[in-house]
């Protein structure tokens, strides 16, 4: 198996008296795609936000390539947030600026590239997401699926090693879902590791090397999509059967 680039050790998180995570242990290998499933309120998105410090864990350790990152200040987290990128569920585009400016924003913020270099990189990214020639459109001009792809392009523009997908296919019709999953597969072929939080089990099976199921604060399943589909665990079976309806 490839190098472990992300490791979560004994993660605990609660909000008030509500215990969200109760001893989560998880590894992600270089180039691996991991699907994270669980019912609503099981803390899937909280786990993603904890990885990049948008939520602070109560107990445990988070390592990126053997660097402990869960205790770092905002300033010291910045270099790691470039390497571990977050693709928000809604796309989270800036409404008042164009597609070009949205995708280019991290380059303006974190690099010293010339405008010409930035323009070239954005054009290359637009080609990757099949939105060539859409630079000047505003987010309001885009469909929901297009907005998500632009958000994913912005998350990718600094060439991270890991991308955290927070329900990227939620609310999309089948055609747009396929477009988004095909983009994720393209990024996987480039060697990008990912964690894919989703309720879209067919897409997770199509994309992921491993499926992880969260239940009542713990991981109850962590194995291949084939073994996921064959699991006899009653909780896991509910997810498998729901994907076939």
CORCORMO-V429878 format. One record per run of one state. SS is the DSSP state (helix for helix, strand for strand, loop for the rest). FROM is the first residue (numbers start at 1). LEN is the number of residues. If there is no record, write none. Layout:
BEGIN
[[SS	FROM	LEN] [SS	FROM	LEN]]
END
This chain:
BEGIN
[[loop	1	3] [strand	4	12] [loop	16	2] [strand	18	12] [loop	30	3] [strand	33	6] [loop	39	5] [helix	44	8] [loop	52	7] [strand	59	6] [loop	65	2] [strand	67	2] [loop	69	5] [helix	74	10] [strand	84	4] [loop	88	10] [strand	98	1] [helix	99	12] [loop	111	4] [helix	115	14] [loop	129	9] [strand	138	1] [helix	139	3] [loop	142	2] [helix	144	13] [loop	157	5] [strand	162	5] [loop	167	7] [helix	174	16] [loop	190	3] [strand	193	5] [loop	198	3] [helix	201	7] [loop	208	2] [strand	210	6] [loop	216	2] [strand	218	6] [loop	224	1] [helix	225	6] [loop	231	3] [helix	234	9] [loop	243	3]]
END
